[in-house]
């Protein structure tokens, strides 16, 4: 039961992360913010389901779709900093907006101004 | 160079060389620009210690007070009102209108030389077959732009309208884009001359889903990777950052949205 619930939540998270990035690319902030709210709520639900759900989110950071991979990594930073940083560092080398965003995430983490999962 | 005790003042730049270690009046927005000299109004104020702008007449009175052994904080003048933000905004408008001229560098040939130096990079790229690759070229332009900011060498205006009246329209299908956004928080913190400045405005394609709107939309969006927050918009997160931080962020964002050409065009030989 919990396994199915986690799988559903991971699907919702993936779809929202991809939609969020695509909306951001075209400046559609209304859609981006709607998807950001879905991401926030879904991540919170996953956290409440314990380590199994956190592991599933961490595994999502290995997705081939970089927008999904990056979002899963930033929501796993507190849980598994080493693996998440490794994923973000790899994405940060990519050209374009996604590389810039991953680099920014690493900078915020280094600055100690990280607020996600508070 | 003049020694004002707390810090050095450069008369060529009309600025202090280091930020004030204190904000003389936290209720006065202009005091948050910690490089300004006497709230940019040397006709009205003097500065005796590098920290506080003082009305000359009050400085004299202050001298008498000092001799009378009254606590020193009583001879600091404050021409603005406190508390009510509407009154504060009015105070800022009244205060800045006479202090800011039509441009910091209108009569300053050296300022134009700095701008020309930036132009030469763009010109070399487009016409000389320069071996510099695009990334290096952008990096150099950005560094030059930063120098303009740091030396306060761009030409500032008291409003966006005044800027457009002087610099002209951005052209067909284009819009003037503020690199550091023109919003109440930035105007209050940095002043209209910094925000409506030749070093802070760039022509970008404008229209549905074009660069100007893409970037403005991005500033209105929540970006957990960029801000480390899933509640704040990029704009809300940025508004606590320094002018230079916001400028660098804004330029990099234009570049990542595919606007390298416009960064180079703006500072290149084709700049109008």
HADDOCK unambig.tbl for C-alpha pairs under 7 A between the chains (distance, minus, plus):
assign (segid A and resid 24 and name CA) (segid B and resid 218 and name CA) 5.95 0.50 0.50
assign (segid A and resid 25 and name CA) (segid B and resid 214 and name CA) 6.97 0.50 0.50
assign (segid A and resid 26 and name CA) (segid B and resid 209 and name CA) 5.56 0.50 0.50
assign (segid A and resid 26 and name CA) (segid B and resid 214 and name CA) 5.33 0.50 0.50
assign (segid A and resid 27 and name CA) (segid B and resid 209 and name CA) 6.55 0.50 0.50
assign (segid A and resid 27 and name CA) (segid B and resid 213 and name CA) 6.27 0.50 0.50
assign (segid A and resid 27 and name CA) (segid B and resid 214 and name CA) 3.83 0.50 0.50
assign (segid A and resid 27 and name CA) (segid B and resid 215 and name CA) 6.27 0.50 0.50
assign (segid A and resid 27 and name CA) (segid B and resid 216 and name CA) 6.99 0.50 0.50
assign (segid A and resid 27 and name CA) (segid B and resid 217 and name CA) 4.14 0.50 0.50
assign (segid A and resid 27 and name CA) (segid B and resid 218 and name CA) 5.25 0.50 0.50
assign (segid A and resid 28 and name CA) (segid B and resid 217 and name CA) 5.97 0.50 0.50
assign (segid A and resid 29 and name CA) (segid B and resid 217 and name CA) 5.22 0.50 0.50
assign (segid A and resid 29 and name CA) (segid B and resid 218 and name CA) 6.28 0.50 0.50
assign (segid A and resid 29 and name CA) (segid B and resid 220 and name CA) 5.91 0.50 0.50
assign (segid A and resid 29 and name CA) (segid B and resid 221 and name CA) 4.74 0.50 0.50
assign (segid A and resid 32 and name CA) (segid B and resid 221 and name CA) 6.24 0.50 0.50
assign (segid A and resid 33 and name CA) (segid B and resid 221 and name CA) 5.75 0.50 0.50
assign (segid A and resid 33 and name CA) (segid B and resid 222 and name CA) 5.63 0.50 0.50
assign (segid A and resid 36 and name CA) (segid B and resid 222 and name CA) 6.52 0.50 0.50
assign (segid A and resid 36 and name CA) (segid B and resid 230 and name CA) 6.91 0.50 0.50
assign (segid A and resid 40 and name CA) (segid B and resid 230 and name CA) 6.62 0.50 0.50
assign (segid A and resid 74 and name CA) (segid B and resid 225 and name CA) 6.54 0.50 0.50
assign (segid A and resid 96 and name CA) (segid B and resid 256 and name CA) 4.98 0.50 0.50
assign (segid A and resid 96 and name CA) (segid B and resid 257 and name CA) 6.93 0.50 0.50
assign (segid A and resid 97 and name CA) (segid B and resid 256 and name CA) 5.20 0.50 0.50
assign (segid A and resid 97 and name CA) (segid B and resid 257 and name CA) 6.54 0.50 0.50
assign (segid A and resid 101 and name CA) (segid B and resid 225 and name CA) 5.68 0.50 0.50
assign (segid A and resid 101 and name CA) (segid B and resid 226 and name CA) 5.39 0.50 0.50
assign (segid A and resid 102 and name CA) (segid B and resid 225 and name CA) 6.33 0.50 0.50
assign (segid A and resid 104 and name CA) (segid B and resid 225 and name CA) 6.61 0.50 0.50
assign (segid A and resid 104 and name CA) (segid B and resid 226 and name CA) 5.03 0.50 0.50
assign (segid A and resid 105 and name CA) (segid B and resid 225 and name CA) 4.71 0.50 0.50
assign (segid A and resid 105 and name CA) (segid B and resid 226 and name CA) 5.34 0.50 0.50
assign (segid A and resid 105 and name CA) (segid B and resid 228 and name CA) 6.45 0.50 0.50
assign (segid A and resid 108 and name CA) (segid B and resid 227 and name CA) 6.91 0.50 0.50
assign (segid A and resid 108 and name CA) (segid B and resid 228 and name CA) 6.11 0.50 0.50
assign (segid A and resid 113 and name CA) (segid B and resid 228 and name CA) 6.94 0.50 0.50
assign (segid A and resid 114 and name CA) (segid B and resid 228 and name CA) 4.76 0.50 0.50
assign (segid A and resid 114 and name CA) (segid B and resid 229 and name CA) 6.85 0.50 0.50
assign (segid A and resid 115 and name CA) (segid B and resid 228 and name CA) 5.43 0.50 0.50
assign (segid A and resid 115 and name CA) (segid B and resid 229 and name CA) 5.00 0.50 0.50
assign (segid A and resid 116 and name CA) (segid B and resid 228 and name CA) 5.94 0.50 0.50
assign (segid A and resid 116 and name CA) (segid B and resid 229 and name CA) 5.26 0.50 0.50
assign (segid A and resid 116 and name CA) (segid B and resid 230 and name CA) 6.38 0.50 0.50
